[in-house]
């Protein structure tokens, strides 16, 4: 006997979702009416195991590791919104997009979603079972669209949101490519000079028994240490990346690192404004889509990607449960405050640059007080900036106005747009600042090497001519 899934309304107008067994649809509707319900939707429940088995036999899933790429999900969302806007059934739209998708996590997830929908699940329920492709934000917005009967509108908003976020991410990543390439090339060239060029000059100086000036002795010491500890050149950045990853595995360490990074000159402002733009746009999109404010705040907290902002939205959510507004706790809890891990990291920033001097002969006595002074400077710098608010008066006032006028989503969008523009301006300013700094660094390094090598050569030529 087939099983029918149905949606109905009782005498009080309450929506009912349930299942019933009957010989056919007419008999099922008769039984439902006898129960005192008014049927609004009914269909045969297909066996999920059979559907799943059929799908696995008909279409092979490719091996995939990790989550779906943000760019691929953004493209899929836009295409799905276009198909839904054209009035195409959701299952057919998903089948079309699944067939044209490249083998990988997204294609596998779309196969699973189609099978779940064929088995009687809604789109949001089906997507919720593929968390590596569709996160909580995505699923809840789809759920809100289904509840409000405006899935195509929600998909358009979701596509716009993801496209804006992807464009901002590309802008920031693109700005970082140039300095990263320049630094890599500069380090490679300087390493080659230290390993191949300087030892040749050193042999020449030893053959002529030339008295070397202090700059040349320092350069030769650096060259010897580079040849001796060459493995540290790739090992240091790898160790830093691993250390940061391990620190961020723990709740306290993650908070400390995020507070540490928010106080970087220029880069800290870029991280802060990017996080604020992304979180306010997320919350605005959820509010505009009809998601309850508490649920929206929880989703925003989980997806903002910064521990400080997670704590901020968590406090705002707790205050709203107690009957407060959004603006007041946002202003109250936007000061990071003191964190021991952040303090330790800033002290390390002051100490670590001086550590290489300990390996240079005769510099150990000078390096010790310099390390102490660097640690003190790093600690003082953090103490001076630790209470700087991450949500300034502009954000608080616009949120306050949005709550008073009932246009919270509009105001959140305006805050996000404002911070997006500031991120772009900061990115351009950062590029303008990094270019001359890199030129000065390279010029200084090459100039030091040239002077250190030519000073003894000039003395050698002068002695030979005499």
Secondary structure per residue as TSV (DSSP state, phi and psi in degrees):
chain	resnum	aa	ss	phi	psi
A	1	X	-	360.0	127.5
A	2	X	-	-69.6	154.5
A	3	X	E	-106.0	134.1
A	4	X	E	-110.3	131.2
A	5	X	E	-93.6	136.9
A	6	X	E	-140.8	155.7
A	7	X	E	-119.7	135.5
A	8	X	E	-150.1	174.2
A	9	X	E	-126.1	139.3
A	10	X	-	-89.4	-172.8
A	11	X	T	-63.9	-24.8
A	12	X	T	-91.4	-0.7
A	13	X	-	90.1	5.4
A	14	X	-	-76.2	135.5
A	15	X	E	-77.1	134.9
A	16	X	E	-121.1	133.4
A	17	X	E	-125.2	126.3
A	18	X	E	-158.7	-176.8
A	19	X	E	-128.4	153.5
A	20	X	E	-150.8	144.4
A	21	X	E	-97.9	135.4
A	22	X	-	-158.9	163.8
A	23	X	S	-70.1	-38.1
A	24	X	S	-149.8	179.5
A	25	X	H	-67.8	-38.9
A	26	X	H	-61.6	-43.6
A	27	X	H	-64.5	-37.9
A	28	X	H	-62.8	-43.6
A	29	X	H	-65.5	-36.0
A	30	X	H	-62.8	-45.8
A	31	X	H	-63.3	-39.2
A	32	X	H	-65.5	-42.5
A	33	X	H	-63.8	-36.8
A	34	X	H	-63.5	-26.5
A	35	X	T	-78.9	-4.0
A	36	X	T	90.0	18.8
A	37	X	-	-108.8	151.3
A	38	X	E	-104.7	117.2
A	39	X	E	-74.0	130.5
A	40	X	E	-111.6	-25.9
A	41	X	E	-157.0	139.3
A	42	X	E	-152.1	141.7
A	43	X	E	-158.6	161.4
A	44	X	E	-74.9	133.6
A	45	X	-	-81.9	120.2
A	46	X	-	-87.7	146.3
A	47	X	-	-65.5	123.2
A	48	X	H	-71.5	-35.3
A	49	X	H	-66.4	-41.0
A	50	X	H	-65.0	-44.4
A	51	X	H	-63.1	-43.5
A	52	X	H	-63.7	-41.5
A	53	X	H	-65.0	-41.8
A	54	X	H	-63.0	-41.4
A	55	X	H	-63.9	-41.2
A	56	X	H	-69.4	-33.2
A	57	X	H	-75.0	-38.0
A	58	X	H	-79.0	-37.8
A	59	X	S	-129.3	125.4
A	60	X	-	-86.2	137.1
A	61	X	-	-89.9	134.9
A	62	X	-	-80.6	158.1
A	63	X	-	-72.5	131.4
A	64	X	-	-141.5	139.7
A	65	X	-	-122.4	140.1
A	66	X	S	85.6	-168.3
A	67	X	-	-96.3	173.2
A	68	X	-	-72.3	139.0
A	69	X	-	-64.2	142.0
A	70	X	H	-59.7	-39.8
A	71	X	H	-64.7	-39.6
A	72	X	H	-66.7	-41.0
A	73	X	H	-67.0	-36.3
A	74	X	H	-63.2	-45.4
A	75	X	H	-63.1	-43.5
A	76	X	H	-60.4	-43.5
A	77	X	H	-62.9	-42.9
A	78	X	H	-64.2	-43.2
A	79	X	H	-65.2	-40.3
A	80	X	H	-65.1	-39.5
A	81	X	H	-64.4	-37.1
A	82	X	H	-66.5	-44.4
A	83	X	H	-64.4	-39.7
A	84	X	H	-69.6	-35.8
A	85	X	H	-65.5	-28.0
A	86	X	T	-80.4	-3.3
A	87	X	T	87.7	16.7
A	88	X	-	-79.5	141.5
A	89	X	-	-58.0	146.3
A	90	X	H	-63.3	-40.8
A	91	X	H	-66.2	-40.3
A	92	X	H	-66.3	-39.3
A	93	X	H	-60.7	-44.3
A	94	X	H	-66.0	-38.5
A	95	X	H	-63.5	-41.0
A	96	X	H	-62.4	-46.7
A	97	X	H	-70.0	-32.3
A	98	X	H	-68.3	-37.2
A	99	X	H	-68.9	-34.6
A	100	X	H	-89.2	-8.3
A	101	X	S	-72.6	147.5
A	102	X	-	-73.4	150.9
A	103	X	T	-56.4	132.7
A	104	X	T	159.6	-165.4
A	105	X	H	-62.0	-42.4
A	106	X	H	-64.8	-44.5
A	107	X	H	-62.6	-43.0
A	108	X	H	-62.0	-42.0
A	109	X	H	-66.6	-38.1
A	110	X	H	-66.6	-35.7
A	111	X	H	-60.1	-45.1
A	112	X	H	-64.1	-41.2
A	113	X	H	-63.2	-44.3
A	114	X	H	-61.4	-41.3
A	115	X	H	-65.5	-39.5
A	116	X	H	-65.9	-39.9
A	117	X	H	-67.0	-40.0
A	118	X	H	-62.8	-28.4
A	119	X	T	-82.7	0.9
A	120	X	T	108.9	-0.1
A	121	X	-	-80.3	155.8
A	122	X	-	-78.6	169.7
A	123	X	H	-62.6	-43.5
A	124	X	H	-66.3	-39.4
A	125	X	H	-64.4	-40.4
A	126	X	H	-66.9	-42.8
A	127	X	H	-68.3	-31.5
A	128	X	H	-63.7	-21.8
A	129	X	T	-86.1	1.6
A	130	X	-	-125.7	67.9
A	131	X	T	-65.8	-20.8
A	132	X	T	-76.7	-12.2
A	133	X	T	-108.1	-41.4
A	134	X	S	-123.2	111.2
A	135	X	-	-78.7	-178.0
A	136	X	H	-64.4	-37.4
A	137	X	H	-59.0	-47.6
A	138	X	H	-61.8	-49.0
A	139	X	H	-63.4	-42.3
A	140	X	H	-69.1	-34.5
A	141	X	H	-68.8	-39.1
A	142	X	H	-63.2	-40.7
A	143	X	H	-62.7	-41.3
A	144	X	H	-65.0	-37.8
A	145	X	H	-65.9	-38.6
A	146	X	H	-66.7	-41.9
A	147	X	H	-65.8	-36.8
A	148	X	H	-90.1	-2.4
A	149	X	T	68.8	25.3
A	150	X	-	-132.8	54.0
A	151	X	H	-63.2	-39.1
A	152	X	H	-65.6	-35.3
A	153	X	H	-67.8	-43.8
A	154	X	H	-63.8	-40.1
A	155	X	H	-64.1	-37.1
A	156	X	H	-64.8	-43.6
A	157	X	H	-63.9	-42.3
A	158	X	H	-64.3	-40.3
A	159	X	H	-65.2	-43.3
A	160	X	H	-61.3	-43.5
A	161	X	H	-61.2	-47.2
A	162	X	H	-69.9	-34.4
A	163	X	H	-67.1	-40.7
A	164	X	H	-64.3	-43.7
A	165	X	H	-64.3	-39.9
A	166	X	H	-67.9	-39.0
A	167	X	H	-64.0	-41.6
A	168	X	H	-65.5	-40.3
A	169	X	H	-63.5	-43.2
A	170	X	H	-63.1	-38.1
A	171	X	H	-61.9	-46.8
A	172	X	H	-68.0	-44.6
A	173	X	H	-63.8	-40.2
A	174	X	H	-62.5	-35.4
A	175	X	H	-69.3	-25.9
A	176	X	H	-85.8	-14.4
A	177	X	H	-65.8	-46.1
A	178	X	H	-59.0	-55.3
A	179	X	H	-63.3	-33.6
A	180	X	H	-64.2	-43.2
A	181	X	H	-65.9	-43.3
A	182	X	H	-62.5	-44.5
A	183	X	H	-63.5	-42.1
A	184	X	H	-62.2	-45.9
A	185	X	H	-65.4	-41.0
A	186	X	H	-63.4	-44.9
A	187	X	H	-63.2	-39.7
A	188	X	H	-63.2	-45.5
A	189	X	H	-65.4	-45.7
A	190	X	H	-64.2	-37.6
A	191	X	H	-63.7	-42.3
A	192	X	H	-60.7	-42.3
A	193	X	I	-62.8	-43.3
A	194	X	I	-67.9	-33.4
A	195	X	I	-87.5	-29.0
A	196	X	I	-115.9	-43.3
A	197	X	I	-81.7	-51.7
A	198	X	H	-60.7	-43.5
A	199	X	H	-58.4	-32.8
A	200	X	H	-64.4	-46.5
A	201	X	H	-64.6	-37.0
A	202	X	H	-60.2	-41.7
A	203	X	H	-64.5	-38.0
A	204	X	H	-63.1	-46.0
A	205	X	H	-63.0	-39.3
A	206	X	H	-68.0	-36.7
A	207	X	H	-64.2	-36.1
A	208	X	T	-93.1	0.3
A	209	X	T	53.3	49.8
A	210	X	-	-90.1	138.7
A	211	X	-	-76.3	124.8
A	212	X	-	-97.6	139.0
A	213	X	-	-72.3	170.7
A	214	X	H	-62.7	-39.1
A	215	X	H	-62.1	-41.9
A	216	X	H	-67.7	-40.8
A	217	X	H	-61.0	-40.6
A	218	X	H	-64.6	-42.6
A	219	X	H	-63.0	-42.2
A	220	X	H	-65.5	-38.7
A	221	X	H	-62.7	-43.4
A	222	X	H	-62.3	-41.9
A	223	X	H	-62.8	-44.0
A	224	X	H	-62.3	-43.5
A	225	X	H	-66.9	-35.8
A	226	X	H	-63.7	-42.9
A	227	X	H	-66.6	-35.0
A	228	X	H	-77.3	-39.2
A	229	X	S	-116.0	38.4
A	230	X	T	-58.3	-30.9
A	231	X	H	-66.0	-17.0
A	232	X	H	-73.2	-21.0
A	233	X	H	-61.7	-50.7
A	234	X	H	-80.1	-25.6
A	235	X	H	-71.0	-35.3
A	236	X	H	-62.2	-53.3
A	237	X	H	-63.1	-36.6
A	238	X	H	-64.3	-41.4
A	239	X	H	-64.0	-39.1
A	240	X	H	-63.7	-43.3
A	241	X	H	-63.8	-44.8
A	242	X	H	-64.1	-41.4
A	243	X	H	-63.0	-44.7
A	244	X	H	-63.3	-41.1
A	245	X	H	-61.6	-42.9
A	246	X	H	-67.6	-39.7
A	247	X	H	-60.8	-41.9
A	248	X	T	-74.9	-7.5
A	249	X	T	-70.0	-25.4
A	250	X	S	-101.4	146.2
A	251	X	H	-59.0	-48.3
A	252	X	H	-66.1	-39.4
A	253	X	H	-66.3	-38.6
A	254	X	H	-65.4	-42.8
A	255	X	H	-62.9	-43.7
A	256	X	H	-61.6	-44.0
A	257	X	H	-64.9	-43.2
A	258	X	H	-66.4	-37.8
A	259	X	H	-67.6	-37.2
A	260	X	H	-61.8	-46.1
A	261	X	H	-70.8	-28.7
A	262	X	H	-68.3	-17.6
A	263	X	T	-100.5	6.4
A	264	X	S	-65.1	142.7
A	265	X	T	-62.5	132.0
A	266	X	T	64.3	-56.9
A	267	X	H	-61.0	-38.6
A	268	X	H	-61.8	-43.0
A	269	X	H	-63.8	-37.4
A	270	X	H	-63.7	-44.7
A	271	X	H	-64.5	-44.3
A	272	X	H	-62.6	-49.0
A	273	X	H	-69.6	-35.0
A	274	X	H	-64.9	-42.6
A	275	X	H	-65.6	-41.2
A	276	X	H	-66.1	-41.8
A	277	X	H	-62.8	-45.0
A	278	X	H	-67.3	-43.5
A	279	X	H	-69.4	-41.4
A	280	X	H	-68.7	-35.8
A	281	X	H	-68.2	-37.7
A	282	X	H	-62.2	-49.2
A	283	X	H	-64.4	-41.3
A	284	X	H	-62.4	-41.5
A	285	X	H	-65.2	-40.2
A	286	X	H	-66.7	-43.4
A	287	X	H	-64.2	-43.8
A	288	X	H	-64.8	-26.2
A	289	X	T	-86.0	-2.9
A	290	X	T	92.9	9.8
A	291	X	-	-73.7	134.0
A	292	X	-	-54.9	146.8
A	293	X	H	-61.4	-39.1
A	294	X	H	-66.0	-42.1
A	295	X	H	-65.2	-39.4
A	296	X	H	-63.0	-41.4
A	297	X	H	-65.8	-39.7
A	298	X	H	-65.3	-41.2
A	299	X	H	-66.0	-42.7
A	300	X	H	-61.5	-41.6
A	301	X	H	-61.4	-38.9
A	302	X	H	-76.1	-22.7
A	303	X	H	-109.7	-0.2
A	304	X	S	-75.1	-24.5
A	305	X	-	80.4	9.5
A	306	X	-	-136.9	129.5
A	307	X	H	-62.7	-35.8
A	308	X	H	-64.9	-43.5
A	309	X	H	-71.4	-31.6
A	310	X	H	-62.0	-44.0
A	311	X	H	-64.4	-40.5
A	312	X	H	-61.1	-50.0
A	313	X	H	-71.3	-27.6
A	314	X	H	-65.0	-43.4
A	315	X	H	-65.1	-39.3
A	316	X	H	-62.5	-42.4
A	317	X	H	-62.7	-42.4
A	318	X	H	-62.8	-39.9
A	319	X	H	-67.4	-36.8
A	320	X	H	-66.6	-36.6
A	321	X	H	-61.5	-28.0
A	322	X	T	-89.9	6.0
A	323	X	T	95.6	10.2
A	324	X	-	-88.0	173.0
A	325	X	-	-90.4	-179.5
A	326	X	H	-83.0	-41.5
A	327	X	H	-63.1	-43.4
A	328	X	H	-62.8	-54.5
A	329	X	H	-66.1	-27.7
A	330	X	H	-63.1	-39.5
A	331	X	H	-73.4	-38.7
A	332	X	H	-69.4	-39.7
A	333	X	T	-102.3	14.1
A	334	X	-	-86.7	-2.7
A	335	X	B	-86.9	121.8
A	336	X	-	-62.4	-42.3
A	337	X	-	79.6	-177.5
A	338	X	-	-81.2	138.4
A	339	X	-	-137.9	124.8
A	340	X	H	-60.5	-36.4
A	341	X	H	-66.1	-42.3
A	342	X	H	-63.0	-39.3
A	343	X	H	-62.3	-45.5
A	344	X	H	-62.2	-38.8
A	345	X	H	-66.4	-39.7
A	346	X	H	-71.3	-34.4
A	347	X	H	-63.4	-40.0
A	348	X	H	-63.2	-37.5
A	349	X	H	-60.2	-36.3
A	350	X	H	-76.1	-27.1
A	351	X	H	-90.4	-45.8
A	352	X	H	-58.6	-39.0
A	353	X	H	-61.8	-22.4
A	354	X	H	-88.3	-16.9
A	355	X	H	-56.2	-42.2
A	356	X	G	-56.9	-26.1
A	357	X	G	-64.1	-23.7
A	358	X	G	-65.2	-22.1
A	359	X	G	-90.8	-4.2
A	360	X	S	-93.7	131.2
A	361	X	T	-60.1	128.5
A	362	X	T	84.7	-2.1
A	363	X	-	-102.5	-3.6
A	364	X	H	-63.0	-40.0
A	365	X	H	-67.9	-29.3
A	366	X	H	-80.9	-34.3
A	367	X	H	-68.3	-35.8
A	368	X	H	-58.5	-53.3
A	369	X	H	-66.0	-30.2
A	370	X	H	-66.5	-38.3
A	371	X	H	-64.5	-41.9
A	372	X	H	-62.6	-44.9
A	373	X	H	-64.6	-40.8
A	374	X	H	-62.9	-41.8
A	375	X	H	-62.9	-40.7
A	376	X	H	-65.3	-43.0
A	377	X	H	-62.2	-43.1
A	378	X	H	-62.6	-42.5
A	379	X	H	-65.4	-42.4
A	380	X	H	-64.3	-40.9
A	381	X	H	-59.4	-42.9
A	382	X	H	-66.4	-43.3
A	383	X	H	-61.3	-35.9
A	384	X	H	-70.8	-24.9
A	385	X	H	-112.9	0.1
A	386	X	T	-71.3	-21.4
A	387	X	T	-103.7	18.5
A	388	X	-	-75.1	125.0
A	389	X	B	-69.2	139.8
A	390	X	S	-87.7	-20.5
A	391	X	S	-113.3	103.4
A	392	X	-	-79.2	-177.5
A	393	X	H	-63.4	-30.5
A	394	X	H	-59.6	-47.4
A	395	X	H	-64.8	-48.5
A	396	X	H	-61.1	-45.6
A	397	X	H	-67.4	-39.5
A	398	X	H	-68.6	-38.0
A	399	X	H	-64.8	-41.0
A	400	X	H	-60.6	-45.3
A	401	X	H	-64.8	-40.3
A	402	X	H	-61.9	-38.3
A	403	X	H	-68.7	-38.8
A	404	X	H	-69.2	-37.4
A	405	X	H	-93.5	-6.6
A	406	X	T	75.9	16.9
A	407	X	-	-115.6	46.7
A	408	X	H	-62.5	-42.8
A	409	X	H	-62.8	-39.7
A	410	X	H	-64.0	-43.7
A	411	X	H	-66.6	-37.8
A	412	X	H	-65.0	-38.1
A	413	X	H	-62.1	-41.5
A	414	X	H	-65.3	-39.6
A	415	X	H	-61.9	-45.1
A	416	X	H	-62.2	-42.8
A	417	X	H	-62.6	-42.0
A	418	X	H	-62.3	-44.6
A	419	X	H	-73.6	-30.1
A	420	X	H	-61.0	-43.9
A	421	X	H	-63.6	-41.2
A	422	X	H	-64.9	-36.1
A	423	X	H	-63.3	-41.9
A	424	X	H	-64.7	-42.5
A	425	X	H	-63.3	-43.6
A	426	X	H	-64.2	-38.8
A	427	X	H	-63.0	-44.9
A	428	X	H	-63.9	-41.2
A	429	X	H	-64.6	-38.8
A	430	X	H	-63.1	-42.0
A	431	X	H	-63.7	-41.7
A	432	X	H	-64.1	-32.3
A	433	X	H	-79.6	-39.2
A	434	X	H	-69.0	-36.9
A	435	X	H	-58.4	-53.8
A	436	X	H	-66.2	-32.3
A	437	X	H	-64.9	-41.7
A	438	X	H	-66.3	-38.4
A	439	X	H	-64.2	-43.5
A	440	X	H	-63.2	-42.5
A	441	X	H	-61.4	-49.0
A	442	X	H	-64.4	-42.6
A	443	X	H	-62.1	-41.5
A	444	X	H	-65.4	-43.0
A	445	X	H	-65.0	-47.0
A	446	X	H	-65.9	-40.1
A	447	X	H	-62.7	-41.9
A	448	X	H	-60.7	-44.3
A	449	X	H	-64.5	-45.4
A	450	X	H	-62.9	-46.3
A	451	X	H	-65.1	-43.3
A	452	X	H	-62.5	-33.7
A	453	X	H	-83.3	-32.6
A	454	X	H	-84.9	-23.8
A	455	X	H	-59.0	-51.9
A	456	X	H	-67.9	-29.5
A	457	X	H	-65.1	-39.9
A	458	X	H	-62.7	-44.1
A	459	X	H	-62.6	-40.7
A	460	X	H	-64.1	-45.0
A	461	X	H	-64.6	-39.8
A	462	X	H	-63.2	-43.9
A	463	X	H	-64.8	-40.4
A	464	X	H	-66.5	-39.2
A	465	X	H	-67.1	-32.1
A	466	X	-	-76.4	360.0
